[in-house]
Amino acid sequence: MKYIIGILLLCQVSNLTAQECRAYIPYEEGTRSELTHYDKKGKVTGLVKQELKAVEHNGNASSFTVHQVFETPGSKDEPMESEVTFKCVDGVFYIDMNGYLNQEQMDAYKDMEVKLTMDEIDIPSSYKVGQTLKDGNIRMEVTGTPIPMNMTVSVVNRKVEAEEEVKTPAGTFNCVKISQDIVTKAIMNMTVSSVEWYAEGVGVVRTESHRKGKLMGYSELTKFEKP
């Protein structure tokens, strides 16, 4: 797949150093984790395996490179793989928005030219419960098809809901709970409400997706191993 990715960097200024920046990703290279996806009935629908490959520090900024493998139960296709980069800059943790794209749908475009332009969403180190966070957008253009296609995924209405302890098969974690709406505009438009729980030094611990007040599916951290 040919990607032309334009990143619109969002920057904030604070007095925090890179060491004081809360990173919602493992700190230690070689750390491995597994996030298992379930449907509303608890049936496994997918698995994301992650490994922290590299950590780099440069002044007030740190970057974290993560290798991801996407597996679908019962699929005869080869697992999809990708690398994403997360950053901590001036006390703000930036999240790569590739995770909001449907990976099975993206695999269908592997022989086409896909142009992605995306923002970065963030979690400030000095957040407060009730705080509103910045929105983010992904704009995708697909060419090389009889009918060119455009799609936009917007993550809006982001809010820090609470600090909670979350128990998963991988352990118990102290998390920040963030709610948001995910609006997809393509051939058909859809809005999904989601909640995500992040733990410092770990990453995503749990997610839930709802549509029209009904649970669509959820994800849980099922494995977390340090080297």
Helices and strands as residue ranges (DSSP letters): E 2-7, G 18-20, E 32-39, E 44-58, E 61-71, E 80-89, E 92-95, G 97-100, H 103-107, E 113-118, E 121-124, E 136-143, E 149-168, E 171-185, E 190-199, E 203-211, E 214-225
